[in-house]
Amino acid sequence: MKKLSNILLAAIASLLLTSCFEDTEWEKYEDWRNEQDEWLKSELAKRDESGASYYEAYTASFDKNAVIYMHFHNDREATKGNLMPLYTSTVDVKYHGRLYNDVAFDSSYLSTSPADSVTRFQTSGVITGWVVALLNMHVGDSATVIIPWNVGYGESGSGSAILPYSHLVFDMKLTDIYKYEAKP
C-alpha cells in the first residue's frame, strides 16, 4: 500500500513539474502578439490629411469590450439614407482578408455565388469583429476594418492560415441586405 502511494505521489509530482516547464499558448505566441501589437499601435497613430485619426473605434452595443477600428473609403453622407443590417440580417459583402503583415487568408473575389465576388451570410453567423463592422455600415459603404484578436478568432485561430491571437484586416464593402427593403 505504501509502495502504491509513493508511486502515485511520484506521478503527481512528475505531472506538476512537467506542466511548469511547458509553454502556454500565450507564451508560445508572445513574439507574434508583440509584433502585431506594435503594428496596431502604429496603425492607430495614423492621421489623415486633416490631422484627424485615420481609424475610428467602434464598439458593439451588446459588448462594450468588443472594439474594432474602421476607416471608411466612401462619402458616408452619400450612403446615410441607405439600409443598415440588423443582427439577424442576411448580407451580401465583397471583401479581402489579410493578417497584419499583409499575408492574405481569404477573399470573396474567389467566389462566384450568389454573384461575382459577393459572399452572402447571416450577420449573426460571423466573428464578433465582423458583426460590429456590419452593424455600423450602410449599404454601399466600403471600409478597411482592423479586428483585434479578441473579437476575431481569439486564442484558437482558424486553420493553419490564422494563428492564435491574430489581428485581422479586412477591406470590405456592404453591397446589399438580402430580401430587405425599406418600407415607404
KOLKE-219657 format. One record per residue (C-alpha): z, y, x; residue in three letters. Coordinates in pm, whole numbers. Layout:
% KOLKE-219657
z, y, x, resn
Z, Y, X, ALA $
...
//
This chain:
% KOLKE-219657
z, y, x, resn
0, 0, 0, MET $
90, 234, 285, LYS $
-237, 149, 459, LYS $
-435, 232, 142, LEU $
-260, 568, 101, SER $
-329, 653, 468, ASN $
-698, 571, 423, ILE $
-710, 779, 105, LEU $
-533, 1068, 279, LEU $
-772, 1047, 573, ALA $
-1074, 1051, 338, ALA $
-948, 1357, 155, ILE $
-874, 1537, 483, ALA $
-1222, 1449, 608, SER $
-1384, 1590, 293, LEU $
-1184, 1910, 314, LEU $
-1259, 1955, 681, LEU $
-1631, 1888, 634, THR $
-1657, 2136, 347, SER $
-1504, 2408, 566, CYS $
-1796, 2378, 808, PHE $
-2077, 2357, 555, GLU $
-2268, 2677, 492, ASP $
-2253, 2801, 138, THR $
-2579, 2907, -24, GLU $
-2457, 3266, 4, TRP $
-2412, 3232, 381, GLU $
-2733, 3031, 422, LYS $
-2939, 3318, 282, TYR $
-2743, 3602, 447, GLU $
-3032, 3727, 664, ASP $
-3270, 3704, 369, TRP $
-3031, 3902, 149, ARG $
-2970, 4166, 416, ASN $
-3344, 4220, 477, GLU $
-3403, 4266, 106, GLN $
-3105, 4495, 59, ASP $
-3234, 4721, 339, GLU $
-3578, 4720, 179, TRP $
-3428, 4805, -163, LEU $
-3231, 5097, -15, LYS $
-3549, 5237, 140, SER $
-3745, 5195, -186, GLU $
-3476, 5369, -388, LEU $
-3470, 5655, -137, ALA $
-3840, 5729, -201, LYS $
-3929, 6061, -362, ARG $
-4241, 6168, -546, ASP $
-4439, 6483, -464, GLU $
-4199, 6699, -669, SER $
-3897, 6562, -482, GLY $
-3771, 6353, -774, ALA $
-3668, 5991, -727, SER $
-3976, 5764, -729, TYR $
-3793, 5489, -918, TYR $
-3576, 5532, -1224, GLU $
-3292, 5293, -1303, ALA $
-3295, 5120, -1641, TYR $
-3015, 4911, -1786, THR $
-3004, 4667, -2071, ALA $
-2822, 4770, -2387, SER $
-2687, 4415, -2404, PHE $
-2558, 4413, -2042, ASP $
-2481, 4735, -1853, LYS $
-2482, 4537, -1525, ASN $
-2846, 4437, -1576, ALA $
-3016, 4715, -1378, VAL $
-3381, 4731, -1277, ILE $
-3589, 5008, -1122, TYR $
-3921, 5128, -1264, MET $
-4195, 5369, -1164, HIS $
-4447, 5439, -1440, PHE $
-4808, 5491, -1335, HIS $
-4934, 5640, -1661, ASN $
-4855, 5956, -1855, ASP $
-4570, 5840, -2076, ARG $
-4628, 6130, -2313, GLU $
-4965, 5972, -2398, ALA $
-4802, 5640, -2493, THR $
-4484, 5779, -2650, LYS $
-4602, 5710, -3006, GLY $
-4714, 5354, -2929, ASN $
-4519, 5047, -3032, LEU $
-4233, 4912, -2820, MET $
-4141, 4543, -2817, PRO $
-3823, 4405, -2963, LEU $
-3622, 4124, -2805, TYR $
-3794, 3880, -3043, THR $
-4148, 4018, -2997, SER $
-4439, 3825, -2855, THR $
-4610, 4043, -2597, VAL $
-4936, 4048, -2403, ASP $
-4891, 4153, -2041, VAL $
-5102, 4183, -1726, LYS $
-4906, 4151, -1402, TYR $
-4887, 4073, -1032, HIS $
-4559, 3937, -894, GLY $
-4454, 3954, -530, ARG $
-4147, 3940, -311, LEU $
-4008, 4245, -134, TYR $
-4223, 4162, 173, ASN $
-4547, 4163, -32, ASP $
-4579, 3785, -48, VAL $
-4745, 3715, -384, ALA $
-4600, 3439, -601, PHE $
-4759, 3483, -945, ASP $
-5027, 3676, -1131, SER $
-5167, 3691, -1481, SER $
-5504, 3754, -1321, TYR $
-5520, 3378, -1265, LEU $
-5505, 3333, -1643, SER $
-5787, 3327, -1897, THR $
-5582, 3263, -2210, SER $
-5537, 3428, -2461, PRO $
-5774, 3677, -2294, ALA $
-5892, 3761, -1946, ASP $
-5592, 3838, -1723, SER $
-5346, 3857, -2013, VAL $
-5039, 3639, -2046, THR $
-4867, 3603, -2382, ARG $
-4499, 3514, -2417, PHE $
-4189, 3593, -2619, GLN $
-3981, 3872, -2468, THR $
-3662, 3669, -2505, SER $
-3811, 3382, -2302, GLY $
-3832, 3556, -1962, VAL $
-3590, 3658, -1688, ILE $
-3345, 3936, -1775, THR $
-3520, 4188, -1550, GLY $
-3844, 4145, -1744, TRP $
-3661, 4184, -2074, VAL $
-3512, 4515, -1956, VAL $
-3854, 4636, -1836, ALA $
-4040, 4538, -2152, LEU $
-3781, 4686, -2387, LEU $
-3834, 5020, -2209, ASN $
-4215, 5017, -2227, MET $
-4464, 5129, -2490, HIS $
-4794, 4950, -2541, VAL $
-5028, 5095, -2278, GLY $
-4758, 5166, -2019, ASP $
-4806, 5035, -1668, SER $
-4531, 5033, -1407, ALA $
-4408, 4896, -1079, THR $
-4080, 4720, -1151, VAL $
-3819, 4615, -896, ILE $
-3598, 4336, -1024, ILE $
-3287, 4268, -815, PRO $
-3199, 3902, -764, TRP $
-2909, 3903, -1010, ASN $
-3144, 3980, -1302, VAL $
-3428, 3770, -1161, GLY $
-3393, 3406, -1061, TYR $
-3042, 3453, -924, GLY $
-2870, 3213, -690, GLU $
-3113, 2929, -754, SER $
-3451, 3093, -702, GLY $
-3760, 2934, -856, SER $
-3953, 2659, -686, GLY $
-4049, 2696, -322, SER $
-4205, 3042, -364, ALA $
-3897, 3234, -480, ILE $
-3593, 3172, -262, LEU $
-3240, 3219, -395, PRO $
-3125, 3584, -400, TYR $
-3483, 3718, -409, SER $
-3558, 4071, -522, HIS $
-3886, 4070, -715, LEU $
-4156, 4335, -752, VAL $
-4399, 4336, -1043, PHE $
-4694, 4558, -1117, ASP $
-4719, 4516, -1491, MET $
-4896, 4658, -1793, LYS $
-4789, 4601, -2153, LEU $
-5123, 4561, -2329, THR $
-5018, 4458, -2679, ASP $
-4749, 4325, -2908, ILE $
-4896, 4019, -3074, TYR $
-4918, 4036, -3456, LYS $
-4707, 4352, -3471, TYR $
-4845, 4652, -3648, GLU $
-4686, 4986, -3721, ALA $
-4625, 5050, -4090, LYS $
-4779, 5375, -4219, PRO $
//
